[in-house]
Amino acid sequence: MYYGLNKLIKNILPKQLFYRALLIVAIPVLVLQVVITIVFFDSLWIKTNKGMTKALVNEISTFIEAYKNEEYNKDNLENLFSIYLNLNIEFIETDKFDYTYDERWFSPVDRTLRRELKSKIGFGNFWFNTTNYKELIDIRIKFENGYFKFLIPKDRIRSSSARIFALWITLPGIIMVVISLLFLKNQTRPIVNLAKAAEKFGRGEDIDEYRPSGALEIRQAGYEFDKMRKRILRHLNQRSEMLSGISHDLRTPLTRMKLQTAFIKDPEISSKLDDDIKEMEKMLNEYLQFTSSNHSEKSEIFDLSEMLSELISKYENKNITKNITQKIYLNGRKNLLQRCFNNIIDNAIKYGQKINVELSKKGKNLFIVIEDDGPGIPPEEYNNVFKPFYKINKGRSETKSSVGLGLAIASDITRSHGGYIRLNKSSLNGLEVKIFLPA
């Protein structure tokens, strides 16, 4: 039960820090306003309204009792109450007094007035209306062969401080919430900027000089991120430079070995050495391809559908079928993604006969599926084949020229674009490679 309640609360609460912080600031202000309002209406406004209504009903009762006394002049009595007590009184002779008033239970003014009149005048002997006139209350009291009609200002039973109080309690609350919005926006902006910078860096995009801002803790996190980013970039550049140097150093002796094989008279030995040299060159190229920096290429918006169609057409293979949704655009590094799809399609051609390539878009995600009818990969090896230099003997025949970097490179490129790769058994009973990319 506790877990279910906790999960429900988590689902209701907003996910973003800005709105959570706004709740922390706004809820106490709103609760305080509600409590003060309840206390005010209960202890001040309602009690004041009750006392003023009771005094008014007593004045009406006093007038009726005095009116019954034959010693007083009726006209003078009406004028006296009208001048000094602000009661506009009119006696109407009629045999009919059958009024039904609207039960406005939600109005505290009506409830209090009805209670006091019922207590003093008696049920069925009065009628009133507080809505017919904008500034007056119409009260009618049955008397002998007619009734008295009292037109009384609403201020007699309603405190004017209620509106002022409502204004002063609402306006500062709104001002405080607006100030909180501006303050929280400024406080959460550095966190959002840091998250965006980390996201761009994770995708391999170039980041302009990042400037930490905000509170001390956020600045500290920003400085540490910037230091980490520069260390990673420095490491990648050192790795690329080192491997470029190794490549240059190794290509020189390989070129000499090629020349020397040309002078070998035994054709069998010359052919074997030439195959070994070609294998070394291919392995060296794959090493360099895997370790090359992804930060050198700029991101651009391009037509992924067109790029995949052109890539498939270059193979000139009738066994490759495609089902590509047209006009799908992606913001990414085109050459790197082309290398990723090349590696996967090359593997499919290498181990299978029929290949099917599909591209579709669902919501904010792109799906690229490349499947073949080859021997496939055992499910227990799905995670291992993405490790650099990992080769398996099961399912797919191992060749001398393979160093186990094809899927590792494809996975690295996909992850640098914010996506991921999943392997499964294909509908052709081979391997299915499904690539997910954010649109």
DAQUI-V519495 format. One record per residue. N is the residue number from 0. RES is the residue in one small letter. PHI is phi in whole degrees, 0 to 359 (999 if undefined). NEAR is the number of other ideal C-beta (glycine too) atoms within 10 Angstrom. Layout:
N;RES;PHI;NEAR
N;RES;PHI;NEAR
//
This chain:
0;m;999;5
1;y;296;6
2;y;295;7
3;g;297;8
4;l;294;9
5;n;296;10
6;k;293;10
7;l;297;10
8;i;296;9
9;k;296;9
10;n;289;8
11;i;284;7
12;l;295;10
13;p;294;11
14;k;271;8
15;q;278;10
16;l;298;14
17;f;301;16
18;y;287;14
19;r;294;13
20;a;295;17
21;l;297;19
22;l;297;13
23;i;298;11
24;v;277;16
25;a;283;17
26;i;298;10
27;p;301;10
28;v;296;15
29;l;294;13
30;v;298;10
31;l;299;12
32;q;296;15
33;v;296;11
34;v;297;10
35;i;297;12
36;t;296;15
37;i;297;10
38;v;297;11
39;f;297;16
40;f;294;16
41;d;282;10
42;s;268;10
43;l;243;14
44;w;292;19
45;i;293;16
46;k;291;12
47;t;296;15
48;n;298;20
49;k;295;17
50;g;294;13
51;m;293;17
52;t;294;22
53;k;297;17
54;a;295;14
55;l;296;22
56;v;296;23
57;n;295;12
58;e;297;18
59;i;297;24
60;s;296;15
61;t;297;12
62;f;298;21
63;i;296;14
64;e;294;9
65;a;292;14
66;y;294;18
67;k;289;10
68;n;287;8
69;e;287;7
70;e;288;5
71;y;266;12
72;n;284;10
73;k;297;11
74;d;295;8
75;n;297;9
76;l;295;15
77;e;295;18
78;n;295;12
79;l;298;15
80;f;290;20
81;s;289;14
82;i;284;9
83;y;268;9
84;l;246;16
85;n;58;14
86;l;249;21
87;n;271;13
88;i;245;19
89;e;217;11
90;f;261;15
91;i;241;11
92;e;275;9
93;t;195;8
94;d;273;6
95;k;257;7
96;f;218;17
97;d;232;6
98;y;251;13
99;t;241;6
100;y;262;14
101;d;286;11
102;e;281;10
103;r;272;14
104;w;293;9
105;f;280;7
106;s;264;14
107;p;294;16
108;v;295;17
109;d;295;19
110;r;297;17
111;t;294;20
112;l;296;24
113;r;296;19
114;r;295;14
115;e;289;20
116;l;294;22
117;k;295;14
118;s;289;11
119;k;269;16
120;i;264;18
121;g;104;11
122;f;294;9
123;g;91;11
124;n;254;15
125;f;214;24
126;w;206;18
127;f;212;19
128;n;212;16
129;t;253;20
130;t;243;11
131;n;296;10
132;y;246;13
133;k;290;6
134;e;242;8
135;l;233;16
136;i;247;23
137;d;261;15
138;i;240;23
139;r;234;20
140;i;242;24
141;k;292;16
142;f;209;17
143;e;48;9
144;n;265;10
145;g;187;15
146;y;205;22
147;f;268;20
148;k;250;15
149;f;253;22
150;l;252;17
151;i;237;22
152;p;300;14
153;k;295;14
154;d;296;12
155;r;293;16
156;i;236;23
157;r;227;20
158;s;284;17
159;s;285;9
160;s;285;13
161;a;296;15
162;r;294;10
163;i;297;10
164;f;296;17
165;a;300;14
166;l;295;10
167;w;287;11
168;i;273;15
169;t;274;12
170;l;299;10
171;p;298;12
172;g;297;15
173;i;296;10
174;i;298;10
175;m;295;14
176;v;294;14
177;v;297;10
178;i;298;11
179;s;297;16
180;l;300;14
181;l;295;9
182;f;295;13
183;l;294;19
184;k;298;13
185;n;291;12
186;q;281;15
187;t;272;19
188;r;300;14
189;p;299;18
190;i;293;16
191;v;297;13
192;n;296;17
193;l;296;20
194;a;296;12
195;k;295;12
196;a;296;20
197;a;295;17
198;e;295;11
199;k;297;16
200;f;294;19
201;g;295;12
202;r;273;18
203;g;85;22
204;e;277;19
205;d;287;11
206;i;242;14
207;d;296;7
208;e;308;5
209;y;281;19
210;r;244;11
211;p;297;17
212;s;212;13
213;g;97;18
214;a;294;12
215;l;301;7
216;e;295;8
217;i;291;18
218;r;299;15
219;q;298;12
220;a;297;17
221;g;295;21
222;y;297;12
223;e;295;11
224;f;296;17
225;d;296;18
226;k;297;10
227;m;298;12
228;r;300;15
229;k;292;11
230;r;295;10
231;i;294;12
232;l;298;14
233;r;295;10
234;h;295;10
235;l;295;17
236;n;295;12
237;q;296;10
238;r;295;13
239;s;295;16
240;e;295;11
241;m;296;11
242;l;290;16
243;s;296;13
244;g;295;10
245;i;298;14
246;s;299;14
247;h;296;9
248;d;291;9
249;l;281;14
250;r;293;13
251;t;296;9
252;p;294;11
253;l;295;13
254;t;295;12
255;r;296;10
256;m;295;14
257;k;298;14
258;l;294;8
259;q;291;12
260;t;294;16
261;a;291;8
262;f;265;7
263;i;281;14
264;k;281;6
265;d;283;9
266;p;295;8
267;e;292;8
268;i;294;11
269;s;297;15
270;s;294;12
271;k;295;13
272;l;295;16
273;d;295;15
274;d;295;12
275;d;295;13
276;i;294;17
277;k;297;13
278;e;296;14
279;m;296;16
280;e;296;15
281;k;294;14
282;m;297;15
283;l;296;17
284;n;296;11
285;e;292;20
286;y;301;18
287;l;294;14
288;q;295;13
289;f;290;16
290;t;265;18
291;s;295;18
292;s;287;13
293;n;275;15
294;h;274;18
295;s;285;13
296;e;265;16
297;k;275;9
298;s;283;17
299;e;211;11
300;i;268;10
301;f;219;16
302;d;275;15
303;l;294;24
304;s;298;18
305;e;294;14
306;m;296;18
307;l;293;22
308;s;297;16
309;e;295;11
310;l;295;16
311;i;291;18
312;s;295;11
313;k;293;10
314;y;287;14
315;e;51;7
316;n;243;14
317;k;289;6
318;n;278;14
319;i;265;18
320;t;255;12
321;k;220;16
322;n;222;10
323;i;246;16
324;t;287;13
325;q;279;9
326;k;57;9
327;i;252;19
328;y;255;14
329;l;220;21
330;n;261;13
331;g;192;24
332;r;260;24
333;k;298;17
334;n;296;13
335;l;294;21
336;l;295;25
337;q;296;16
338;r;296;15
339;c;299;25
340;f;293;21
341;n;300;16
342;n;300;21
343;i;290;23
344;i;293;22
345;d;301;12
346;n;298;22
347;a;296;27
348;i;293;16
349;k;292;14
350;y;250;18
351;g;226;21
352;q;256;13
353;k;256;16
354;i;229;25
355;n;233;20
356;v;240;22
357;e;233;16
358;l;225;21
359;s;214;13
360;k;229;17
361;k;228;8
362;g;65;6
363;k;256;7
364;n;238;12
365;l;254;21
366;f;236;15
367;i;244;24
368;v;243;18
369;i;236;24
370;e;231;24
371;d;224;27
372;d;251;19
373;g;285;23
374;p;289;15
375;g;77;23
376;i;232;22
377;p;299;13
378;p;304;10
379;e;289;9
380;e;258;16
381;y;302;14
382;n;280;10
383;n;288;14
384;v;292;20
385;f;274;18
386;k;281;13
387;p;299;15
388;f;67;11
389;y;271;15
390;k;230;14
391;i;243;14
392;n;260;7
393;k;273;11
394;g;83;14
395;r;236;22
396;s;290;10
397;e;275;11
398;t;248;10
399;k;292;10
400;s;279;12
401;s;271;16
402;v;245;19
403;g;76;17
404;l;242;21
405;g;300;20
406;l;288;22
407;a;297;19
408;i;295;22
409;a;298;24
410;s;294;20
411;d;296;18
412;i;293;24
413;t;296;20
414;r;294;15
415;s;292;19
416;h;259;25
417;g;81;15
418;g;247;21
419;y;201;12
420;i;241;20
421;r;232;11
422;l;254;18
423;n;199;15
424;k;279;13
425;s;274;23
426;s;291;11
427;l;266;18
428;n;67;13
429;g;241;23
430;l;255;26
431;e;248;18
432;v;251;24
433;k;249;16
434;i;251;23
435;f;252;15
436;l;229;19
437;p;288;13
438;a;288;13
//
